[in-house]
Amino acid sequence: MEQITYLLFLKLADEMTELGFDNPIPSDYAWSELSRRSGDDLEIH
């Protein structure tokens, strides 16, 4: 449950940038970075 909540938070922060708000998430952990990864790569990151 904790991981799903975190992912939803990251996605919401990403969508807010489309509305002109600043993204407070460091770029290494932003939704755009994580959405390019899959499987074990996500677990390691």
ZIUR-V213166 format. One record per run of one state. SS is the DSSP state (h for helix, s for strand, l for the rest). FROM is the first residue (numbers start at 1). LEN is the number of residues. If there is no record, write none. Layout:
<<SS:FROM:LEN> <SS:FROM:LEN>>
This chain:
<<l:1:1> <h:2:17> <l:19:8> <h:27:3> <l:30:1> <h:31:4> <l:35:5> <h:40:5> <l:45:1>>
